[in-house]
Amino acid sequence: MLLRSFENRAFIALVLLVTAALVWTLSGFLLPVFWATVLAILFTPLFQWVRRGMRGHNSLAALTTLLIVFVLVIVPLVVLGGAVTQEALGLYNRVVSGDINVTEPLHTAEQLLPELTQRAEELGVDFDRIRENAAQAALAVGQGLATRLLSVGQQTLQFVLLLAVTLYVLFFFLRDGDRLTNTLIRALPLGDPRERRLLTKFVAVTRATVKGTFVISAVQGAIGGVTFALLGLGSPVLWGVVMTVLSFIPAIGATIVWGPVALYLLLTGQVVEGLILIGVGAGIMGTVDNALRPILVGRDAGMPDYVILLSTLGGLGTFGVSGLVIGPVVAGLFLTVWELFTEEFATADTDDPDVPGDDPEEAAAAEPDPAALTGAPKTSPDDEAPTSDVVLDL
């Protein structure tokens, strides 16, 4: 018996060691595997629909779904990335050549508000220094952006490799998704009900995060980019993408972009354009989150808003763009694990005969009679109102 116990422990240690070695070996490809999992979760309904049309041919249905994903997701992202790169480099060249004068709003403000300018100078405010610092900051930001874009261009080969790995893994996740899920449930030593509940939570949070974060941010960025284009502002695709990224930040979001631009338009005499931009930003982009989030997310996430916010920001700071999904997923699994732990151990404590007060008869005998305290007549159990079970909707 002792030998058998030692063998089991040694085997478990071997399993953990080999698993850790595999994770370490594949550490450079964990993010492609993660995004393949996310895409598989999102497009599994499409795969099942295609498979029914192809009479159950899994491989052909998976390949067809993969082509659809490539055309609808990958190709637009690549084209958008190329357009953003061109506009960013063009914007940087215009700032360097002087076509865009970032100090013009300060000069206009000095002309429109001479008294305020005089008061500021009396307080020691040096507008010449402010203009110089603003110009230097704009050049530094533009140079940093151009350098980053060039480095991204130099890493094209690596990007293509990771994209190929993602699509390759996605094919097998779509084709063998049911079998892989059942194998994972059988292999994990957590108990099948717990594992299925955790996997269900993982799928729900992933879908809710993508729908509630990426889709809403993309809509806000698209509205901002189209508005920039209609108003004749430069680099609408670039600023639309920037607003999409910043829309991940709740409350502030795209205001970081359209707010200063609207102020710039007002200070440079383009009052109508500035007011239109403020109206679109505050009236449309500012309310699209409240309008779309209940429709796209609903109760899928099953998490409080503050948990989603903190986990999203924490994931973004830890894992980069992938953390926008990883953070909420980890938070969702954390809450689910603690719900399971609380439910099971609370039930175990309640069923323990040694715990005082668990016996209903003892609790009733120890509890003071309300009728004796108030002088009201006693009621029998049959007179009590029926109670209903409360079901916790996860």
N, C-alpha and C positions, 0 to 999 in steps of 0.2 A: 504493500500500500504506500509506504514511504517512497519507494523507488518510482512508483507510478506518478505520485505527486511531483517528484523532482523532474521526471520526464516531461510532464505537462508544462511546468514552469519554464523549463529549458526551451521547449518548443515555442511557447508564447514569446519568450525573449528573442528567439530566432526570427519569428514572424515580424516582430516590431523592428528588429535590426535590419532585416531585408527591406521592409517597407520604407524605413527612413533612408536607406541607401538609394532606393529607387527614386524617392522624392528629391534627394540631393542631386542625383544624376540628371533628373529631368527639370531641375529648378529653372533653367533658362527657357523652358517651354510651358511653365505652369499657367502663365497668363493666356497664351493661345488656347490651352485646354479649358481654362475658365470661360473664355468668351465663346468657345465652341459649345460649352454647356449652356450658356445663356441663350445663344441662338437656337439651340436644340429645344429648349423650353419654350421659346417664343413661337417657333415654327412647327412644333409637333402637331398642332391641330391642322395646319396646312398639309403636312406630310400624311396624316391619316386620311384627309380628304382625297389627296392624290392617289394614295394606296387603294382606296375603295374604287376609284375610277380605273385603276390598273389591275383590279381583281386580285389584290393581295401580293403583288410582286414587290417585295420590300426594297430590293436593290435598285430597281428601276425607279420606284417612287422616291427613294432617297436621293438618287442622282437628279431627278427632275426638280425636287425641292431645293437641292443645292444650287442648281442653275438659277432658279427663281430668286434665291437669297443673293446670289452674286449680282444679278441684274438690278434688283430692287434696293440693295443695301450697299454692296461693295463698290460698284461702278459709280453711283452718285457721290459717295464719300471721296473717292479718288479724284473725280472731276472737280468737286468742291475744294478739295485740298490744293489742286493745281491753280484754281482761280484765286484762292486766298493768297497763295504764294506770290503770284504775279501782282496782285493789287498791293500787297504789303511792300514789295520791293519798289513798285511805282510810287507809293506814298512816301517812302523813305527818300527816294531820289528827288521828289518835289520839295520836301522839307530842306534837304541839303542845298538844292539849287536856289532856294528862296522863293519859289512859286507860292508856297504856303508860309505866311508870316504868322507865327504863333503868338507874337507880341501885339498884333493888331487890336485885340479886344482891350488890352491895357491902355493903348493910346486913345482908343475911342472913349473909354471910361474917363480918362483925364479930360477929354474935351467936353463930354456931356456933364460931368460933375466937377467943375473947377473948384467949387468951395470945398467939396469933400477931399479933393486932391491937395488943396492948400492945407487943410487941417491935418491930413495924413503926413504931409511934409513937416509940419510944425512938430508932430509927434516923433519925427525921426525916421519916417518910412521913406526909403530910397527906391523910387520907381525905376530908376535906371538899373539898379542892381536886380530888381525883380524881373525886369525884362531880360536881362542877361542870363539870369538863372533859368528862366522859362525856356529860352532858346537852347541853352546847353542841355536842359533836361529832355527837351523834344529830340535833339540830336542823339543823346545817349539812348533813349528809348528806341528810336528808329534804328540805330546801329545794333543794339542788342537784338531787336526783332529780326533784322536782316541776317545777323550772324546765326540766330537760331534756325531760321528758315534754310539757310545754306547748309547747316549741319544736318537738318532733316533730309535735305536733298541728297547729301552724301551717304545717308543711311537707308537709301531706297532699297538696296539689295537685302538688307536685314529685314526691312518691312515686308518685302515680297516673300521672303522665307517664312516669316511668322504668319503671314496671311495664308500661305499655302498650307502650313501645318494646321491652322485653325479650320480651314475648309475641309482638309483631309479627315481630321478628327470628327468634324461635324457630320460628315457622311456616315460614319460608323455609329455615332450617337443617335442619329435619326433611324438608321436601319435596325440597330440592335438595342434601341432604348429600353424596351420592355424587358428584354432578357438581362441587360446590364443592371437594371433597377432591381429585379428579383434576385440576381446574384449578390448584389450589394446588401440587400436585406438579409439574405441567408448568412452572409459572411460576418456581418457586424454582430458582436456579442452584446447587444443592448436590449434585445427583445423585439420581436417583429412589430407589435403595436407602437412602441416608441419610435422605431426606425421609420415606419410609414408616416407617423405624425410629423417627424422632423423633416422628411423628404417633402411632404405636402406643404409644410411651412416654407421650405427653401424655394419651392416652385412658386408659391403664392407671392412671397416677398420679391422674388426676382422679377416676375411679371409686373407687379405693382410698381416697383422701382423704375423699370424701363418705361412703362407707360406714363407714370406720374412725374418722372423727372426729365427723361430725354425727349419725349414727345412734346410736353408742355414747353420746355426750353426751346425746342426747335420751332414751335409755332411762334413764340415770342420773338426769337431771332429773325424768323422769316418776315414777320410784320415790320420789325425795325429796319431790316435791309430793304424791303420794298418801299418803305416810307423815305428812307435816305435816297433811293434811286429816283422816286417821283419828285422829291424836292431839289434834285440836281446836286446833291452832296457827293463828294468823291468817295470811291472805294466802298460801294454799298455791300458787296459780298463780304469783304473783310470785316466791316463793322457789324454786319448781320451775324457772322460767325462769332465775333467777340461778344455780342449781346447774348447769343445762345449759350456760350460758356458761362458768362456772368449770371445768367438767369438761374443757374444752379444754386446761387446764393439767395435764400429767401429774403423777403421784405425789400432788399436793396436791388439786387439783380441788375437788369439792363439799365436802370437809372444811372449807373456809373458812366454809361456811354452817352445816352441821349440827353441827359441833364446838362452836362457841360457844353454839348454841341448846341442845344437850344439857347443856352446863355450866350454862347459865341455869336449865334445868329442875331439875337436881340441887340447885343452890343455893337455889332457891325452894321446895323441899320436894316437887317432883313427881318423885320418884325413879323410879317405875315407867316413866313416860313418857320420862324421860331415858335409862334403860337400854335401853328399846325402840329409841329413836332411835339410840343408839350401836350396838346390834346390827344394825339395818338398814343404817346408814351404813358400818360396818366390815365386816360380814359379807356384805352383798348388793351395795351400791353399790361397795364397794371391790374386789370380785372380778369384777364384770360386765365390766370392761375385758378382763381376762385370759381370760374365757370367750368373749366375743363377737368380739374382734379377730381371732383366727386363723380364725374362721368367715367373717367379713365381708370381711376383707382378704386373708388368705392371703399369697401371694407376688406379688400384683398390683403393689404399689408397687415392689418390687425395690430398696429402699433400706434402709440401716441405720437402726435406731431413733433413734440420736442425730442423724442427718441430718434425719429427719422432725421431731424435736422442735425443733431449732434453726431449720429453715426455717419451721415453723409459727409459732413465736414471733416470728421476724424478719418474716414476712409480716403477722402480726397488728399488729405495731408500725408497719409501713410503710404498709399498705393498709387497715387496719381489719378488719372482719369478712371482707371478700373475700380478705384475705391468708391466711386459714385454708386456702384452696384455692390461691391464687396462689403462696404460699411453697413448698409441696411440689412443685407443678408446675415451678416454676423450678429447684428443686434436682434434680428428676428429669431435666429436659432438660440441665442442666449435667453430670450424671454420664454421660448418654448421649452427649453431644458429646465428652467426654473419652475415653470408651470407644472411640468411632469413631476419634478422633485417635490414640489409643495403638495400636489394632489396625492401622490403615493405615500409620502411620509405622514401627511395629515391623516390619511385613512388608516395607516398603520398605528398611529398614536390613538386614534379613536377606538380601534378594535382591540387595543391592549387592555386586558382585564385588570392589570395592576395599576392602571392610571386612575386615581380617585376622581369620582364624579362622572365616569363614563357610563355607569349603570343608570339607565333611565329611572328605575325605581328609587335608587339612592339619591339621584339628583332631584327627583320630585319630593322625596321626604325632606331633603336638606333645604329646598327652596321654600321661602315663606309664602304662605297662602295670601294672595292679594285680597281675597274676600275678607280674611280676618283683619287685614290692615285697614280696609275701607268700610267694613260693615255691610258690604253688598252680599247678596245671597250667592252661595256656591253654585257653580255650573258643572254639569257632567261633561265628559268628553264628547258625548253625542251632540251637545249643544254648540260645540265650537265650529267655527267656519272652516271649511275644507281648505287645505293649503295646496299650492301647485309647485312642482319642481321647477327650479331655475336652471336653464341650460346656458352654459357659457359659450357664446359664439366666438370661435377663434377665427 
